[in-house]
């Protein structure tokens, strides 16, 4: 621990579990005041308790990333509670509309786009509005290594939204860097979350599969992906603008 984010305020969407929870805990360990956001208060409260038990500061705020009004309220409540917003990690996402492109359910497609892509756009819109008025900030969006490499059949809809998140991140970075807002993305590969489990598979089965399928021989840990996000948010990454940090154990090397 270096306490490198002491005095900073970090907002993490999708903060109730998985990558979002790990990122929120990592920021808190490094001294940041953290707001975790999502649709389910119970899971968010669980993250807050973990942070507080570790001596950190955190608040849970419910918000639906498909709602612009919710996201405006989220930023307003974050800044009202902690006095500002320095770092935003847009992690909220879902895996839906699984199957061949020719069989995609349109309702599921619209839901996937609304959460993964439009949700990222709307979150950035409201985060940027605050940051540009208060001297800048840092945004890290969570994309996917599959956005540039279609390695798995049946995930065309999900892959399309994550590729779009990467492209949106690059363009947003160019739009706003002269306003002091630095925007990048992280593209994880298989991580130690439920999303990397195949139907009917448990963690032990996944470990056996990854031992032969992954160049590094395993899934990534949540602490590792959190460290990648914290690096992009740190002053040490000050020259990183519009970067997509692919973090997948060599899967797309």
N, C-alpha and C positions, 0 to 999 in steps of 0.2 A: 504493500500500500504506500502511495506517495501523497495522497490527499490532493492530487493535481486539479481536482474540480471543486475545491473548497470555495464557497461563495457563489457557485453557479447553480442554475436551476435547469433541470432536465425533465423533459416530458417524453414518455414512452407509451405509444399506443399498442394495444394488444399485450398489455403488461401483466395479465393474470396468470400466465403459464409460459413454459417453453423459453424461446429466445427472448421474448419481451421481459419475462420475469428475471432471467439471468442478466440481461443488460441493465435493468433497473437496479438490481442488487449491486452490480459492479459500480455503477455511477455513485450509489450511496456510500459504498465502501471507500470511494475516492473523494468523499466530502461533499458531493452535490446534494441539494434538496431535490427530491424526485416526485413527480406526479405520474402515477400509472393510470391509464385509461383503457376502457373496454366496455362491453355491454353488460357484463355480469359482475355485480358488486361483490359477491361472495369470493370469487377467485381473486379479484383485485385486493380485497381486504387480506387475503392470505399472503399476497406479495408484500403488502404494507407491514404485516406482522413479522415476516421474515426479516425485512429491513430494519424494523425497530428493534427486534431481538439482537441484531448485529450492531446496534448503536447508531443507526442512521435515521434520517428524516424522510418521511414519505407520506403522500396523500393519495387516496383513491378517488377518482372522479369517473362516473359512468358517462359514456358517450358512444354514439353509433357513428362510425366514420363515413357512412353513406349519407349522413345528414349534415349539410353545411351549417345549419343552425346549431346543432350539437357541437360541432367543432369550433365555431365562434365562441360558444359558451365555455368550452373546455379551455381555450386559450385565455379567455377573460378570467375564469376562476383560478387558473394556474398563476397568472400574473397578479391577481388580487391577493392570493394567499402568500406568495413568496416574493412578490415585488418585481418579477421579471420573467423572461424566458430566454435562456442562453443556448440551449441545445434541445433539439427535437429528434426523436428516433421514430420514424413511421414504419411500424412493424406489423400492424394489424393486417391479417390476410387469412384467406380460406382456400381449401382445396375442394373444388366442386366441379360439376360438369365433366366427370371422368368418363372416358370412352372415346371411340373413334370420332374424328371430326364430323363425319357424315351422319352420326347418330346423336350429336349434341342436343340436349334439351335446351330450347331457347330461354326458358325461364331461369334455368340453372346458369346459363351463359351470362344473362343479364345480371344475376346476383354476383357472380364471380367478378365481372367487370366493375360492378358498383363498389364492391369491397376492396379488391386488390388495386385497381387502377384509379377509379374516380375517388375512392377514399384517400389514396395517396395525394392526388391532385388537390382535393379540398383541404386536407390537413396542411399541405405546404402553403396553400393560399392564405390561410388564417395565421399560420406561424410566421410567414414572410411579412404579413401586414404589421405584426407586432415588431418583428426584428428590424425592419427597415426604418421604423419610427424610433428605434432605441439603440441605434449604433451597430446593428448587425447581430450575427449569431451563426450557429452551425446546424445543419440538417443532415441526417443520415437516413436514407431509405433502405428498406430490406427488400431486395429483389431475389434472384435465384440463378444458380449456375445453369439451370435448364433454359434460361432466357436466350442464351446464345448457342446452345448445343442441345438439340432434341435427341436425348439419349434413351428416352422411355416412350413407348407407344401408349396411347390413351390419355395423354396429358396435354393435348394440343391447346385446349382452352386455358388451362392454368399457365402453360408456357407463354402463350400470347400475352397474357396480362403482365407477367413478370418481365418479359422482353420490353414491353411498353413502359414499365416502371423504370427500367434502366435508361431507355431513350429519353423519357421525361426528365429524369434526374440530370442527364447531361445538358439538356437544353435549359433547364431551370438554373443550373450552375452558371451558365454563360449569361443568362438574363440578370442575375442578381449579385454576382461577385463584386461588382463595383459599388454595391450598396453595403458591402461588408458582410454578406451572407454567403457562407461557404457550404456547398451542397455536394454530397457524394452518396454512393450506395455501396452496400455489401451484398454479394451474391453467394449465399451459402450453398454447399452441396449437402449430402445426407448428414443430418445432425442427430444428436441423441434426443429426438422428440418423436411423438406418435406419428407425425407426418411421414417419417422415413420408413415406417413399418408397412409392409405389404399385407393384403388381406389374409387373415389367419396366421400371421407371423408374430412371434414374440421377440423380445430383445436378444435372446440366445440364438434364435434362428437368424435374425438379422446380422448378428456378429459373425456367424458362420458364412453367410452370404458375402458380407463385406470383406472377409478375410481373403476371398478369391477375386472379387469384382473390383475392389478399390485399390488404386496404386499404393495408398498408405496402409491399407489393410483393416480399416475401421471407420466408424462414423466419427464426426467431429463432436467434441464436448461443448456443452453450453458455456463453460468458462472460456473456452477458446474463441467462440464466436463473439462473446461479450468483449473480450480483449480487442478483437478486430474493430468493433464498433467504437470502443473507447479511443483507440488509436486515431481513427478518422475524426473524432470529435476533439482531439487534443491539439494544442499548439504545435506539437511536433509534426503534425500533418498539415501545417499551414499552407503548403504549396500544392496540396491535393485539391483540385477543383474539377468537378465532373468526372471523378475517378470511380470506376466500378471495381471494388476489391473482391476478386473471385477467391473463394475460401472453401475449397472442396477436396483437399487431400490429393490433388493431382488428377481428379476425374476428367477434367477438360483440358489437361496440359497438352 
